[in-house]
Amino acid sequence: MLSRRMLRIKVFKILFGRVLSESDSVAAAERELVLSCEKTLELYAFVLSLPAALKKAAEEKIQRGLLKFQPTPQEANPNYKFVNNRFISILENDPKFLKFLQQKGLSWNDYGTFVKNLYLAISSRDYFAEYMESGTGSMAEDIALVRTIFKNELEDNQELADILEDLSIYWIDDLGYVLGTAVKQMKQIASQSGVALPSVFQNEDDELYAKRLLTASMLKYREYADMVAKRVSHWDLERLVTSDLLLIVMGIVEAVTFETIPLKVTINEYVDISKFYSTPNSRVFVNGLLDKILQEMCADGTIVKKGRGLVGSNE
């Protein structure tokens, strides 16, 4: 499930916390890393269970309308298309998926107000009105509606962000990636008539990569931090932005440790991460200093890459 970019970010966050707390337990850090990765899978499942909660809110609204002494014509003859959405039916009736949610304690029941308000917001949208008025429709149309809800209503929803942050510190900043993954998997879920939860790591190499990156970054942090500090004119180590320093250290560790990852890939990845987790000027700083250090380490033989085209600057 987790991409190499996400694994780098996970390692960065764990390393950041460990450096600030001055904790040097590699074993504890590795356990936290695995937990953080597993929590992303739980967030994926939690998000996929939201459409069923929205359907329940729609059903309750319909029932309230029918029970009125003088319902409006629309309330007396409700449109059931959304509550009959076939894709949502798959999500709410997969026993293995429901068991996973139960085992992890993942439920929207405690957030009824949020779900109700979200449904009311969705039901006011033009895309929802078009869906409801388009007749019987198809599975493809049902999937398209859920995709639109995920893309338009969730990623920048501050109330949802607050709920997720309260539920798990490991879910902070993961929502966008999880939503993108869920949207990509919806067609497959429909074709299989069930939710086959992905593996936390895409393969064994990715799991090994993440653990080695974290371990080596912790063990080599002081050595490489000093190396960085010596190359910053008129500054000392304490004046460096901590996030910049950590990203550069991780870049050095990756370049030294993983001989088949091209230097350009390593540099680009940590420069891109710095755009989101550091200062506005970090991109230029991380790019320039990391590139300079890696080229020096290639020249003195500290970094050795295997394969054609694996060594090169970020110019």
Secondary structure, 3 states (H helix, E strand, C coil): CECHHHHHHHHHHHHHHHHHHCCCCHHHHHHHHHHHHHHHHHHHHHHHCHHHHHHHHHHHHHHHHHCCCCCCHHHHCCCCCCCCCHHHHHHHHCHHHHHHHHHCCCCCHHHHHHHHHHHHHHHCCHHHHHHHCCCCCCHHHHHHHHHHHHHHHHCCCHHHHHHHHHHCHHHCCCHHHHHHHHHHHHHHHHHHCCCCCCCCECCHHHHHHHHHHHHHHHHHHHHHHHHHHHCCCCCCHHHCCHHHHHHHHHHHHHHHHCCCCCHHHHHHHHHHHHHHHCCCCHHHHHHHHHHHHHHHHHHCCCCCCCCCCCCCCCC
